[in-house]
Amino acid sequence: MMKLLRSGLLLCLLLWAVRLSAGVPDTLRVGVADTLRLYSADTITIIRTDDTLHVASGDTLVVTGPGEPTAAVPPDTLVIAGVGDIMLGTDYPSERYLPPGKDCIPLMQEVKLWLEEADVAAGNLEGTFAGKCGEPKFCRDTLNCYVFRMPEEFVHCLVDAGFDLISVANNHSNDFGLAGRENTEKVLTEAGLAWAGFDHVPCTVWEKDSVRYGFCAFSTSAGTPLIQDLKTAASLVARMDSLSDVVIVSFHGGAEGKDHEHVPRTTEEFLGTDRGDVYAFAHAVVDAGADVVFGHGPHVTRSVDLYRDRFIIYSLGNFCTWGRFNLRGPNGIAPIVRVKVNRRGEFLEAQVVPVYQPGWIGTFPDPGKRVIRKLQELLEQDFPEVPLMIDEEGMIRKTGG
């Protein structure tokens, strides 16, 4: 057994240790030649055993949390929390787009309880931790082009808020090019956050309380696994399904803004770019083994769906987006969705926690519960055939027998 403490060289050390101890290749391949990242809550342990994560040589790599692998009894019901876009302030093009005192801790203080109390919490990082790396992307149309670079130390606000899984697959992951992506990867890894969504890391496996979560992230942007490539997406998710107890998929797709709250069930375009068919994508990954699907991209909330007893929400809107974001009307309200599933990933029920951003001051519980009413309307209009109901308190339950 060899324990590797988290560091910026975590992946390199992990692969080096596997190679020396088991004689396997430098990378673990998933699906169509993509690298599998393996994380645990506090340590990574490599054990010579006959468990279930088989690598090329026939040896086994097992990822555990603290203590012995069989010490904990897995819970029967799991709570998976999902939120929308996260951008905690950018120092580009100016530090005036940072929160007061360059302190992001207060931004999520009023809502983090609902993340901390979940078994696992996931969100979409709408920007980079590029540091001094890379050059900002060229913007031909400055009215519709935004570049986001959060200070590296802001990653600790994600940890403080209770996040476990971070998607980096979106249209801002390339704001500072390859060097910016690599530094973002380093910062997230050093903070102990599991992440996925770059071409070379489409998926991650993360374990907590003896439950293994597979997490994959997709978007429509270069450098990320594409939602338009349903065959590859299905292959990756199927591989995660074989390695995990529960598979969570995050995607970034669909047109943006208040005129695009509905799921059209066809390919969408926005500002001349293909934003994918999010309905076809979500159903395809569920067919392949996904248990919970969280959508991002439109910056407004979209409907929930239930397919093959698996939960889907097509957009979680803007969760915590400081500076340079339109927070008017539907752009300023969003759900924290807490999905309850069993150990097979089957939907039991979900809770919508309504939150809002009343300007650039952080995220707060919404006493008006506006996003609950919005989700009720969208479910009735977009998916009247789906056997779900949302009550006035935001509980989502199955209808019928």
C-alpha positions, -999 to 999 in steps of 0.1 A, spaced: 0 0 0 13 34 -8 -5 67 1 0 98 -20 -9 131 -5 -26 156 -27 -3 179 -46 1 195 -80 19 164 -92 -9 140 -81 -17 125 -114 20 120 -124 28 104 -91 -3 81 -93 6 68 -127 43 65 -118 34 44 -87 10 22 -107 37 16 -133 63 6 -108 41 -16 -86 21 -33 -113 40 -29 -146 11 -13 -163 11 15 -190 16 52 -180 -22 59 -185 -54 42 -176 -76 42 -207 -113 48 -206 -136 42 -236 -120 58 -267 -84 64 -255 -92 89 -227 -74 91 -194 -93 81 -162 -86 102 -131 -91 85 -98 -96 105 -66 -107 99 -30 -119 121 -3 -85 125 15 -59 101 1 -53 79 -28 -44 43 -20 -30 18 -44 -37 -17 -33 -27 -51 -48 -61 -69 -47 -87 -86 -68 -113 -58 -67 -131 -43 -97 -110 -16 -113 -89 -37 -136 -61 -20 -156 -43 -33 -187 -20 -58 -170 -48 -75 -151 -37 -60 -118 -62 -39 -99 -62 -2 -89 -85 5 -60 -93 40 -47 -104 44 -11 -110 71 15 -94 71 49 -91 38 67 -96 3 53 -117 -1 21 -143 -22 38 -146 -2 70 -177 18 61 -212 6 54 -225 23 23 -258 43 28 -289 30 10 -300 66 0 -276 91 -15 -281 128 -18 -264 144 -48 -265 182 -49 -261 201 -82 -258 238 -89 -253 260 -119 -225 283 -131 -198 294 -107 -176 324 -114 -164 341 -83 -150 373 -98 -124 380 -125 -92 400 -124 -93 403 -161 -97 428 -177 -98 447 -144 -97 439 -107 -128 460 -103 -146 428 -112 -135 411 -80 -156 410 -48 -148 436 -21 -115 429 -4 -108 402 -30 -127 379 -6 -150 353 -22 -158 334 10 -190 355 18 -205 349 -16 -219 314 -9 -221 315 29 -259 318 31 -265 288 9 -236 264 14 -254 244 41 -274 227 14 -242 216 -3 -224 205 28 -253 183 39 -253 164 6 -233 132 1 -217 148 -29 -220 183 -45 -212 193 -81 -210 226 -100 -198 241 -132 -167 263 -131 -175 290 -156 -140 304 -160 -104 296 -153 -78 297 -125 -52 307 -151 -29 326 -128 -2 342 -148 -4 315 -175 -16 319 -210 -29 348 -231 -66 360 -231 -86 348 -261 -91 373 -289 -126 388 -289 -138 400 -322 -172 410 -308 -165 426 -274 -202 431 -267 -208 393 -267 -173 381 -256 -163 377 -220 -130 364 -206 -129 351 -170 -98 346 -148 -104 340 -111 -75 344 -87 -59 311 -79 -66 314 -42 -104 317 -49 -104 279 -53 -106 276 -15 -140 292 -17 -152 262 -36 -138 239 -9 -153 261 19 -187 259 2 -187 221 2 -181 212 -34 -166 178 -43 -170 176 -81 -162 204 -106 -170 204 -143 -145 224 -164 -163 216 -197 -177 249 -210 -171 278 -233 -149 297 -209 -124 269 -201 -103 282 -231 -103 318 -220 -65 317 -215 -57 289 -239 -40 256 -231 -17 271 -205 -48 285 -187 -64 251 -188 -33 234 -174 -31 259 -145 -68 255 -137 -62 217 -136 -33 222 -112 -51 246 -89 -82 223 -86 -60 192 -80 -40 209 -53 -72 220 -36 -83 183 -34 -113 188 -58 -122 161 -82 -128 175 -117 -135 164 -152 -142 179 -187 -110 184 -206 -103 162 -236 -76 143 -217 -97 140 -185 -133 135 -196 -142 116 -165 -131 111 -129 -139 85 -102 -143 98 -67 -151 78 -36 -167 88 -3 -182 66 24 -176 35 4 -196 48 -26 -178 52 -58 -191 81 -80 -183 84 -117 -183 119 -130 -181 130 -167 -184 164 -182 -191 175 -217 -197 207 -237 -197 221 -272 -163 238 -270 -128 229 -282 -106 211 -257 -136 194 -240 -155 162 -247 -183 172 -271 -220 167 -265 -225 164 -303 -205 132 -303 -231 109 -288 -211 77 -296 -180 88 -277 -201 102 -249 -220 70 -245 -187 50 -245 -172 71 -218 -203 69 -196 -207 32 -201 -171 28 -189 -178 49 -159 -209 28 -152 -188 -3 -151 -164 13 -126 -188 32 -103 -219 28 -81 -235 60 -93 -226 80 -125 -231 118 -126 -229 136 -160 -225 174 -164 -230 191 -197 -228 226 -210 -250 232 -240 -281 249 -255 -287 285 -264 -284 313 -238 -307 338 -222 -343 345 -212 -356 336 -247 -342 301 -244 -357 287 -212 -374 258 -231 -359 225 -243 -366 223 -280 -357 186 -285 -335 196 -315 -301 210 -322 -297 246 -309 -276 274 -323 -265 306 -306 -244 334 -320 -236 313 -350 -223 282 -331 -237 247 -327 -249 243 -291 -260 207 -294 -292 188 -289 -293 186 -251 -324 164 -251 -308 138 -273 -275 140 -254 -291 136 -219 -312 106 -230 -282 90 -248 -260 92 -217 -288 78 -195 -291 49 -220 -253 44 -215 -255 43 -177 -258 79 -163 -279 81 -132 -280 119 -127 -276 145 -154 -269 182 -146 -272 208 -174 -255 242 -178 -250 268 -204 -283 288 -210 -277 310 -178 -314 305 -170 -332 276 -154 -346 248 -177 -369 220 -170 -364 188 -151 -370 154 -168 -372 117 -157 -360 91 -182 -357 54 -174 -360 64 -137 -330 87 -139 -331 124 -131 -322 151 -156 -322 189 -153 -314 207 -185 -300 239 -170 -293 250 -134 -288 286 -144 -264 310 -126 -255 299 -91 -228 323 -80 -216 346 -108 -199 378 -96 -193 406 -121 -198 408 -158 -230 386 -156 -265 396 -164 -286 388 -133 -318 405 -144 -351 385 -144 -347 348 -149 -309 351 -150 -308 360 -114 -328 330 -100 -316 294 -98 -321 261 -80 -299 241 -58 -311 207 -67 -306 179 -41 -314 146 -58 -320 115 -37 -311 82 -54 -307 46 -43 -274 27 -46 -284 17 -81 -288 54 -91 -326 52 -94 -345 84 -87 -363 85 -53 -371 123 -50 -355 157 -52 -356 190 -34 -353 224 -51 -337 250 -29 -346 283 -45 -318 309 -45 -311 342 -61 -285 368 -67 -297 403 -60 -269 419 -79 -232 414 -73 -234 406 -36 -235 368 -35 -261 341 -35 -290 339 -10 -321 318 -3 -350 332 -22 -380 338 1 -402 343 -30 -394 308 -42 -395 320 -78 -374 293 -93 -399 267 -79 -427 283 -98 -405 286 -129 -397 249 -128 -434 240 -123 -443 260 -154 -414 246 -175 -422 210 -166 -458 214 -175 -450 231 -208 -419 211 -220 -425 176 -205 -462 171 -198 -458 133 -204 -431 129 -177 -443 113 -145 -430 140 -121 -447 167 -100 -432 197 -82 -450 209 -51 -451 244 -37 -421 237 -14 -400 225 -42 -402 187 -36 -400 167 -69 -417 133 -67 -429 107 -91 -465 105 -100 -486 75 -107 -479 40 -96 
